Amino acid sequence: MKRILLSLALFGIVASAGGGERGVAAQEEDAVRRLPAPPKGVVQTEHKVSVDGRERYFIVQAPSEPKGKLPVLFLFHGGGGRAENMLRRANFGELVARENFLAVYPSAWGGNWNDGRGAHRIASQQQGVDDVKFVRTIVEELSKRYSVERSRLFAAGLSNGAMFCHYLAARAADLFTAVVPIVGGLPEPVAARFQPSHPISLFVIQGDADPLIPIEGGYIGRGRRGRIVATEEMLRLYLKHNGITGTPTEELLPDTDPNDGCRVVARRYPPGRGGVKVEYWLVRGGGHHLHGSMSALPDRLSGKTCRDFVLQEVLWKFFQSCPPREKAR
């Protein structure tokens, strides 16, 4: 039972209704002590900012010798996690050095992002924490330290962090060029008012055997954590908003790891307004994991992890293919 609860907590299904400042601060200090060393050519720093009276924490990886304006990639951890967890599991350090961009790993308030679900048992959602404001504050702080390419800001997230990516698409499309939600659906309350201010590129990675995020929509986990719309309905909303009407192509990707029990079907739609892109990778047999990366939990708890691709390389290739955001500030 303890292992099952740990599994659910890591992905935001079990969360404390408390999440006081002292507990969050202790988590952040512990994370600082245990951060992995950055790769050669990368400067890794920790930062704190005050947002609405709350002290918030984030990690930045920057090239040691930046060249010109820098795109920014935000990486949002799953529920019950923190910045340090995401950095360990999806470390973009080597790509930061090679491709000349900033990777940012923020920490949620009390371990969970306010992703618009309205789940009253999650502290950040119970308290109405403004995580969009937190992200905007980070962008302003980065702009003071670096030459930021404001038309090329990207977001990727896992589970609760993925749902927050959808929330950013709905509430901050003036800021972000593209979002990549990984095993996290579009919350029903966000879907009901889904009207982003700009076209926005989307890349979805979702397993069809996810025990926590139902691909057909409905309650998250065992319920009481809100509801999401079906993956196909979520795609329709983005396609309509982006003005995409053409027929997509589908490709069965190579089974580079035949022992993982998964296959990936990549669906790619024609470009929409301004060239924006929508892509959907269905992981057949895939569970609730950061596919293409190392698994934090055994398969018996959260399903299978696909290892047929390298997540960091796939994500950055997609981001590079996206057109800059329209009307950059």
Buried (B, 14 or more C-beta within 10 A) or exposed (E): EEEEEBBBBBBBBBBBEEBEEEBBEEBBEEBEEEBEEBBEBBBBEBBEBEBEEBEBBBBBBBBEEBEEBBBBBBBBBBBBBBBBBBBBBBBBBBBBBEBBBBBBBBBBBBBBBBBBBBBEBBBBBBBEBBBBBBBBBBBEBBEEEBEBBBBBBBBBBBBBBBBBBBBBBBBBBBBBBBBBBBBBBBBBBBBEEBEBEBBBBBBBBBBBBBBBBBBEBBEBBEEEBBBBBBBEBBBBBBBEBBEBEEEBEEEEBEEEEEEBBBBBBBBBBEBBEBBBBBBBBBBBBBBBBBBBBEBBBEEEBBBBBBBBBEBBEBBBEBBEBBBBBBEBE
